[in-house]
């Protein structure tokens, strides 16, 4: 939500999103940044928030506003702040600078060391090439694709964020970018988050674009409008059939590997062979379903008599 809009900030408190970040960067005009900074610091500490993670996107390190954004927001609402979203991370030094400043502020204001996490937004070719170091840096909890700036950085011939460039007809122009971010995130045990889709009223198109990153294994996608939230929550949750089957695999494998089940490492479940690799895959699907609050509808595993 734009940090300059009191109305939108209040609206954010009621939305079923996993995380809400109040923006001080692109959504706020230069002349409004100082006022927005104070509003964000006050709003983060207000009552009425649900269970969402609370964050702020500060301006990037090439601007004159970054240090003031961080100092004022942490000073005013550090106890309520979960993450700082740092845009345009071009190399790991950007993360190190933010980590050092946050550490000083946490010590100054009596906050637990390391309390405030960092989400690194990858928005140009330099950031993509330094992504492993960025993913491994202190406090980084997620890598976030910044599609519009990255497309501009690569000179893509399109003005529609998330859509395939005109003339590119041999696959997905963003596949390498999405996979590079995802692999770095998984290698370092952090989240991978897809960036926004700007046609906020076109929910059908949002579903298509979000479906690609969800299929690859991304943890979620930014939304810019409340209408996108329900679609996003649905797309990044497993299908009911997949969730039920994942739970069934976990139950069956647990029994078959036990002494009672014969202590076997590879067995048949119906016409499907399952083993340790199957268990790991099922843990991913079941974990996402449980996090989404899904309820089992299929029959539980029953040991053979």
C-alpha positions as CSV (number, residue, x, y, z in Angstrom):
1,X,0.0,0.0,0.0
2,X,1.3,3.5,-0.7
3,X,2.7,5.0,2.5
4,X,1.2,8.4,1.5
5,X,-2.4,7.1,1.6
6,X,-4.0,6.9,5.1
7,X,-7.1,5.4,3.6
8,X,-5.3,2.6,1.9
9,X,-3.2,1.8,5.0
10,X,-6.4,1.4,7.0
11,X,-7.8,-0.8,4.3
12,X,-4.7,-3.0,4.4
13,X,-5.4,-4.0,8.0
14,X,-8.5,-5.9,6.9
15,X,-7.1,-7.8,3.9
16,X,-6.4,-11.6,3.9
17,X,-2.8,-11.2,2.7
18,X,0.1,-13.0,4.3
19,X,2.2,-9.8,4.3
20,X,1.5,-6.1,3.9
21,X,4.2,-3.6,3.2
22,X,3.8,0.1,3.2
23,X,5.6,1.7,0.3
24,X,7.9,4.7,0.5
25,X,9.4,4.1,-2.9
26,X,7.7,4.0,-6.3
27,X,4.2,4.5,-5.0
28,X,5.1,7.8,-3.3
29,X,6.0,11.0,-5.2
30,X,9.3,12.7,-4.2
31,X,7.6,15.7,-2.6
32,X,5.4,13.4,-0.5
33,X,8.2,11.1,0.8
34,X,8.9,13.0,4.1
35,X,5.2,13.1,5.1
36,X,4.7,9.5,4.0
37,X,7.6,8.4,6.2
38,X,6.0,9.8,9.3
39,X,2.6,8.3,8.4
40,X,4.1,4.8,7.9
41,X,6.0,5.0,11.2
42,X,2.8,5.8,13.0
43,X,0.6,3.4,11.1
44,X,2.8,0.3,11.7
45,X,2.5,0.6,15.4
46,X,-1.3,1.3,15.4
47,X,-3.8,-1.3,16.7
48,X,-6.1,-3.2,14.4
49,X,-3.6,-5.2,12.4
50,X,-4.4,-8.9,11.9
51,X,-1.8,-11.7,11.6
52,X,-0.1,-10.2,8.6
53,X,3.7,-9.7,8.5
54,X,4.2,-5.9,8.5
55,X,6.9,-4.3,6.4
56,X,8.0,-1.2,4.7
57,X,9.6,-0.7,1.3
58,X,12.2,2.0,1.6
59,X,13.9,3.9,-1.2
60,X,17.0,2.3,-2.7
61,X,20.5,3.2,-1.8
62,X,21.1,5.4,-4.9
63,X,18.5,7.9,-3.6
64,X,18.9,10.6,-0.9
65,X,16.0,9.1,1.2
66,X,17.1,5.6,2.2
67,X,18.9,6.3,5.5
68,X,16.1,8.6,6.7
69,X,13.4,6.1,5.7
70,X,15.1,3.4,7.8
71,X,16.0,5.5,10.8
72,X,12.6,7.2,11.2
73,X,10.5,4.0,10.6
74,X,12.5,1.9,13.0
75,X,12.6,4.6,15.6
76,X,8.9,5.0,15.4
77,X,7.7,1.5,14.9
78,X,10.6,-0.9,15.2
79,X,8.8,-3.2,17.6
80,X,6.0,-3.7,15.1
81,X,8.2,-4.0,12.0
82,X,8.9,-7.5,10.7
83,X,10.7,-6.8,7.4
84,X,12.3,-4.0,5.3
85,X,11.8,-4.5,1.6
86,X,15.0,-3.1,-0.1
87,X,14.4,-2.3,-3.8
88,X,16.9,-2.3,-6.6
89,X,19.5,-4.5,-4.9
90,X,22.3,-4.5,-7.4
91,X,25.0,-6.2,-5.3
92,X,25.4,-7.7,-1.9
93,X,26.9,-4.5,-0.5
94,X,23.4,-3.0,-0.5
95,X,22.3,-5.7,2.0
96,X,25.4,-5.3,4.1
97,X,24.8,-1.6,4.5
98,X,21.2,-2.1,5.5
99,X,22.2,-4.9,7.9
100,X,24.7,-2.7,9.7
101,X,22.2,0.2,10.0
102,X,19.5,-2.0,11.3
103,X,21.8,-3.6,13.8
104,X,22.7,-0.1,15.2
105,X,19.1,0.9,15.4
106,X,18.0,-2.3,17.1
107,X,20.7,-1.8,19.7
108,X,19.8,1.9,20.2
109,X,16.1,1.2,20.6
110,X,16.3,-1.9,22.7
111,X,15.1,-4.3,20.0
112,X,16.3,-7.9,19.8
113,X,19.4,-8.2,17.5
114,X,18.4,-9.4,14.1
115,X,14.6,-8.9,14.7
116,X,14.0,-7.0,11.5
117,X,14.4,-9.1,8.3
118,X,15.2,-8.0,4.8
119,X,13.5,-8.9,1.6
120,X,15.8,-8.2,-1.4
121,X,14.1,-7.0,-4.6
122,X,16.0,-8.0,-7.7
123,X,15.4,-5.4,-10.4
124,X,18.4,-5.3,-12.8
125,X,20.9,-7.5,-14.6
126,X,23.6,-6.7,-12.0
127,X,21.4,-8.0,-9.1
128,X,20.6,-11.1,-11.0
129,X,24.3,-11.9,-11.5
130,X,25.1,-11.4,-7.8
131,X,22.0,-13.2,-6.6
132,X,23.8,-16.0,-4.7
133,X,25.7,-13.6,-2.5
134,X,22.6,-11.6,-2.0
135,X,20.6,-14.7,-1.0
136,X,23.3,-15.7,1.5
137,X,23.6,-12.2,3.1
138,X,22.6,-11.4,6.7
139,X,18.9,-11.0,7.5
140,X,17.7,-11.8,4.0
141,X,14.4,-13.8,4.2
142,X,13.2,-13.5,0.7
143,X,14.2,-12.7,-2.9
144,X,11.5,-10.7,-4.8
145,X,11.4,-10.3,-8.5
146,X,11.0,-6.6,-9.6
147,X,9.7,-7.2,-13.1
148,X,9.2,-3.7,-14.5
149,X,12.7,-2.4,-13.7
150,X,14.3,-5.7,-14.7
151,X,12.6,-5.7,-18.0
152,X,13.8,-2.1,-18.6
153,X,17.3,-3.2,-17.5
154,X,17.3,-5.9,-20.2
155,X,15.8,-3.6,-22.9
156,X,12.8,-5.9,-23.4
157,X,10.5,-4.6,-26.1
158,X,7.3,-4.4,-24.2
159,X,5.4,-1.9,-22.0
160,X,3.2,-4.5,-20.3
161,X,4.7,-5.9,-17.1
162,X,4.5,-9.7,-17.0
163,X,3.4,-10.2,-20.6
164,X,5.5,-11.9,-23.2
165,X,7.4,-9.4,-25.4
166,X,5.8,-9.1,-28.9
167,X,7.7,-11.3,-31.3
168,X,8.9,-13.7,-28.7
169,X,7.2,-17.0,-29.5
170,X,9.5,-19.8,-28.5
171,X,8.8,-20.1,-24.8
172,X,8.6,-17.9,-21.7
173,X,10.9,-14.9,-21.9
174,X,11.0,-14.7,-18.1
175,X,11.8,-18.4,-17.4
176,X,15.5,-18.0,-16.8
177,X,15.0,-15.0,-14.5
178,X,12.3,-16.8,-12.5
179,X,14.4,-20.0,-12.2
180,X,17.6,-18.1,-11.3
181,X,15.9,-16.3,-8.4
182,X,14.1,-19.5,-7.3
183,X,17.3,-21.6,-7.3
184,X,19.2,-19.0,-5.3
185,X,16.4,-18.8,-2.8
186,X,16.1,-22.5,-2.4
187,X,19.9,-23.0,-2.1
188,X,20.0,-20.6,0.8
189,X,16.7,-21.6,2.5
190,X,14.8,-18.4,1.9
191,X,11.5,-17.6,0.2
192,X,11.1,-16.7,-3.5
193,X,8.4,-14.2,-4.3
194,X,7.1,-13.2,-7.8
195,X,6.6,-9.5,-8.4
196,X,3.4,-7.6,-9.2
197,X,1.1,-7.8,-12.2
198,X,0.1,-4.2,-13.1
199,X,-3.2,-4.8,-14.9
200,X,-5.0,-4.9,-11.5
201,X,-8.5,-5.3,-12.9
202,X,-7.7,-8.2,-15.2
203,X,-7.9,-11.1,-12.7
204,X,-7.9,-13.7,-15.5
205,X,-4.5,-12.5,-16.8
206,X,-3.2,-12.3,-13.2
207,X,-4.1,-16.0,-12.8
208,X,-2.2,-17.0,-15.9
209,X,1.0,-15.1,-14.9
210,X,0.8,-16.1,-11.2
211,X,0.2,-19.7,-12.3
212,X,3.6,-19.9,-14.0
213,X,5.6,-18.9,-10.9
214,X,3.3,-21.0,-8.6
215,X,4.0,-24.1,-10.9
216,X,7.7,-23.5,-10.6
217,X,7.5,-23.5,-6.8
218,X,7.4,-19.8,-5.8
219,X,6.0,-19.1,-2.4
220,X,3.8,-16.2,-3.4
221,X,3.3,-13.1,-5.5
222,X,2.9,-9.4,-4.8
223,X,-0.6,-8.0,-5.3
224,X,-1.4,-4.4,-5.9
225,X,-5.2,-4.5,-5.5
226,X,-7.5,-6.4,-3.1
227,X,-9.2,-8.0,-6.1
228,X,-6.0,-10.0,-6.7
229,X,-5.7,-11.4,-3.2
230,X,-8.3,-14.2,-3.4
231,X,-6.9,-15.3,-6.8
232,X,-3.3,-15.3,-5.4
233,X,-4.2,-17.3,-2.3
234,X,-6.0,-19.9,-4.5
235,X,-3.2,-20.2,-7.0
236,X,-0.4,-20.6,-4.5
237,X,-2.3,-23.2,-2.5
238,X,-2.3,-26.8,-3.8
239,X,-5.3,-28.2,-5.5
240,X,-7.5,-30.2,-3.1
241,X,-6.8,-33.4,-5.0
242,X,-3.0,-32.8,-4.8
243,X,-3.2,-31.9,-1.1
244,X,-5.2,-35.0,-0.3
245,X,-2.8,-37.2,-2.2
246,X,0.3,-35.7,-0.5
247,X,-1.1,-36.4,2.9
248,X,-1.9,-40.0,1.8
249,X,1.7,-40.5,0.6
250,X,3.0,-39.3,3.9
251,X,0.8,-41.6,5.9
252,X,1.5,-44.6,3.7
253,X,5.3,-44.0,3.7
254,X,5.4,-43.6,7.4
255,X,3.6,-46.9,8.0
256,X,5.6,-48.9,5.4
257,X,8.9,-47.7,6.7
258,X,8.0,-48.7,10.2
259,X,8.6,-52.1,11.7
260,X,4.9,-52.8,11.7
261,X,4.8,-52.1,8.0
262,X,7.8,-54.1,7.1
263,X,10.5,-51.4,7.3
264,X,10.5,-51.0,3.5
265,X,12.0,-48.0,1.7
266,X,10.2,-48.4,-1.6
267,X,6.6,-49.6,-1.8
268,X,3.5,-49.5,-4.0
269,X,0.7,-47.1,-3.2
270,X,-2.0,-48.2,-5.6
271,X,-0.3,-48.2,-9.0
272,X,2.4,-45.7,-7.9
273,X,5.8,-46.5,-6.4
274,X,6.7,-44.3,-3.5
275,X,10.0,-43.8,-1.7
276,X,12.0,-41.2,0.2
277,X,12.0,-38.8,-2.8
278,X,8.2,-39.2,-2.9
279,X,8.0,-38.3,0.8
280,X,10.1,-35.1,0.2
281,X,7.8,-34.0,-2.7
282,X,4.7,-34.7,-0.6
283,X,6.1,-32.7,2.3
284,X,6.2,-29.6,0.0
285,X,2.6,-29.9,-1.1
286,X,1.2,-30.9,2.3
287,X,3.1,-28.1,3.9
288,X,1.7,-25.5,1.6
289,X,-1.8,-26.9,2.1
290,X,-1.5,-26.9,5.8
291,X,-0.2,-23.3,5.8
292,X,-3.2,-22.3,3.7
293,X,-5.6,-23.9,6.2
294,X,-6.8,-26.7,3.9
295,X,-8.8,-29.6,5.3
296,X,-8.4,-33.2,4.2
297,X,-11.3,-34.5,2.1
298,X,-9.8,-37.8,0.9
299,X,-9.8,-41.1,2.7
300,X,-6.9,-41.6,5.1
301,X,-4.3,-44.4,4.5
302,X,-5.4,-47.8,5.9
303,X,-2.7,-50.4,6.4
304,X,-3.4,-53.7,4.6
305,X,-4.9,-56.4,6.7
